[in-house]
Amino acid sequence: MVSAVETEARPRPTSARERAIWDIAATVVDPEVPVLTIEDLGVLRRVVLDGEQVTVEITPTYSGCPAIDAMRDDIVVALARHGYPDATVNVVLAPAWTTEWLSDDGRAKLEAFGIAPPVPRRTDGGVDLGLGIRCPHCGSLHTRAISAFGSTSCKALYVCQRCQEPFDYFKQH
């Protein structure tokens, strides 16, 4: 299900040609978590086609994300390979990226890769009890934070008290 926030922040292509360009850009993977595409991650924001000029907009997970330059370069290369040699990629900071933009497939891929995905925010008006971060290795909720920062700034380092395995948790924001 696509939220109103996602629809507003990430307008979908309106023409078949824009969709084709989107699909090319969507194949680019996150250099920090190579099992996720930039579409899975929700970083791919918009494709604009003005005549022959292609512009792709992306939003980093953090304003200082060191991977954003690699993503930009990879999008340019992917589009050039498919006949769009003069594509422009703009980094857009507002609205800020949110973990709500992660696709369901992206969340599943994170967990399969051994990274606990962010817990989706409740939309039913209920209170999130925050019972714990589920271990991607054994499924236990008996986990604890070791460090506010994991292998990258968008992740925190946790350890499971049941299986004793450390793991990254993709921080919710």
N, C-alpha and C positions, 0 to 999 in steps of 0.2 A: 504494500500500500504506500502511495506517495503522499507525503504530508503537504499541507498548504505552504509551509515554510520552504520546503524543497522545490515545489512548483514555482513559487515566486522567485527564489534565488537562482534556480537553474532552469531557465526556459528551454524547452525542447526545440529542436530544429523544425522549421515550418515547411521546408521544401525537401524534395527527394535528394537534391544535390547537397544541401546542408546536412541532411541525414547521412549521406555517404561520407562527407568530410568528418562528421562527428564519429562515425564508425571507425574511420582510420585513426583519428586521435585517440579514441577509446581503447585502442590496442596497446598504448604505451603503458609500461609498468612503472610502479613506484620503485625507485632505486634502493630505497631503504627496506621495503617489504615486497620483494619481487613476485610474490604470489598474487598481489593486488594490481589491477589496472587502475589508471587514474579515474576511470568511470566507476569502478567498484568503490574506490575511496571517496568519491564525490568531489574530487578536485576539478574535474572537467566541468566547466561552468556553462559555456556558451560557444556557439559557432555562428559567425556572422559572415555572410557572403554579399559583397557589394560589387556587382559586375564580376570581374575576375579576381578581385582582391579577397583573400581569405584571412579572417581574423579569428583566432581561438582565444577564449578567456579561461584562465585557470585561477583557482584560489588555493593558496597553501594552507596546510593544516595549522600552521603557526606562522605569524608574520615574518619570523626569522628562519623559516624552514630551509636548511641547507640543500635539500633535494630539489627545490623548485627550479633552479637553473638547469639541472640535468633533465628534469621533466620537460622544460621549455625546449631545450635542444633536441630531445628525443621526439617531440611532437613535430618540430620543424623538419627533421630528417624523415620521419614517417610520411609526412605530407608531401615532401619533395619526391620521395620514391613513387608516389602515386599521382604525380603530375601537377603538384601545387608547389613550385619551387620558391615562390615569393610570399609564402604564408607568414603572418605575424602572430606571435603569441604574447598576449598581455596578461600580466599578473594583476588580479583584482582583489583588493583586501576587504571590501565592504559589499554586502554583509560578510562578516567573518565566517569562516568555515565552522561547521558544527558536526559532531559525530552523528547527528541525525541524518546527515547526507550519505553516510556509509550505506551501501546496498545490503540487502539480506545475504546475497551471495558473497559480498565482501566480508561480512561478519563471519560467515561459515568458513571462508578461506583463511581468515585470521586464526580461528580456533584450530583448524586442521594443521596449520603451520606452527602451532604451539604458542600463539599469542592470544591472551584472553581479550575478546572483543568488548567494547564499551557496552554497558547495560543501557538499552533504549530507555528514554525518558517516558514516564507514564503520561498518557494522554486522556485518561478516563477520569481525571480529577482526584484520584486516590493519592495516598501518601506512599512514596518509595521508602521502604524500610531499610534499604541498604544492608542486606543480610551478609554480604560478602561478595568477593570476586570469585567466580567459579574457575577452578583449575582446569586449563585446557588439556591436561594430561590424564587426570583421573576423575574429573567432574566434582570434586569436593568443594564445598563452600568454606571449609576450614583453612583459610589462607590468611597471610598477613603481608603488609607492605614492608619491604626492606629499604627501599629508596624511592624518593619522589621522581627519580629519573632512571630510566632503563637504558636500553641500547641506543635510543634516540630520545630527543626532548619531548616527543608526543607520547611516550610510553613511560610507565612506572615499573619498577622491579618488585615482584612479589615472590613468595615461596609458599608452597603447599605444605600444610602441617601433616597431611595424611601420607602423601607419596614422597615428600621431602624434595620435590623438584622445583627449582627456580623457574620463573616464567615472566615474560613481559605482559603488562596489561596496557592496552591502548586506552589512554585516559579519555574520559568523557568530558566534552565541553561543547 
